[in-house]
Amino acid sequence: MNWDRVEQNWQQVKSNVKVQWDKLTDDHLDKISGKREHLVAKVQDCYSVKKEEAERQVKNWEESNHDVFAETAAEVKKYVGISRQ
């Protein structure tokens, strides 16, 4: 997964994250800012699970949401194309 792209397009991705982890508040999502390690930490904290479990959940989410990452990559390509014109 390319989390640099996710970070750049966090506003589009965070609604999908909220569906997966509904205990994460909008404030949590703003603080995560597309950073994978912050997402893992918030999942660990909000769901009272060990770091390994939080990592597993995020990895499973990544694997089941390839479309989110593909859409994010397409948005980045579109943005880069516009900015180069």
VEXMIKE-83498 format. One record per residue (C-alpha): x, y, z negated; residue in one letter. Coordinates in pm, whole numbers, plus 32768, in hexadecimal, padded with zeros to 4 digits. Layout:
% VEXMIKE-83498
XYZA
...
END
This chain:
% VEXMIKE-83498
800080008000M
8077815A804DN
802282207F17W
80BE835B7FA8D
7F9983668099R
7EA2831D7F84V
7F3584387EB8E
7F1685277FDFQ
7DA884CA8010N
7D46848E7EA8W
7C0385557EC6Q
7B7F84587FC4Q
7C0083267F0BV
7B9983747DA8K
7A2683307DE1S
7A8481CC7E41N
7B5A81B07D08V
7A36822D7C36K
795B81177CC2V
7A5B80137C56Q
7AA280A67AFDW
796C81607A8DD
79FC81B27936K
7AF282A079DEL
7A6E840179C7T
7A9985137AC8D
7B9C85AA79DED
7C5B845F79D7H
7C50844D7B52L
7CCF85B17B73D
7DF285627A8BK
7E4384207B48I
7E6F84F27C85S
7EA483C37D60G
7FCB833B7C9EK
7FBB81C37C7CR
807281B57B30E
7F7D82B37A9EH
7E5781E37B19L
7EE780AC7A76V
7F1B8169792FA
7DB681F2792FK
7D22809D797CV
7DF2800D7860Q
7D80811D7771D
7C0F813677CDC
7BD47FC177E2Y
7CB67F5D76BFS
7D7B7E62778CV
7EEC7E107795K
7FC47EB0789EK
7FDF7D67795BE
7E637D517972E
7E457EBA79E5A
7F507E777AEEE
7E927D427B5FR
7D4D7E057B7CQ
7DEF7F1A7C48V
7E9C7E1B7D29K
7D517D677D63N
7CAA7EB37DB1W
7DBD7F057EACE
7D977DB47F56E
7C1D7DCF7F6CS
7C207F367FEAN
7CFE7F30811CH
7BF7800481CAD
7C2B811D80CEV
7D9D811D8115F
7D648106828DA
7C74822F8281E
7D6F82EF81B1T
7E8082A782AEA
7D9C831D83C8A
7D528461830BE
7EC484A182DAV
7F0C8465844BK
7DF2855084ABK
7E70865C83BEY
7FD7863A8435V
7F618655859EG
7EA287968554I
7FC088368495S
80B487F385B1R
7FE088AA86B3Q
END
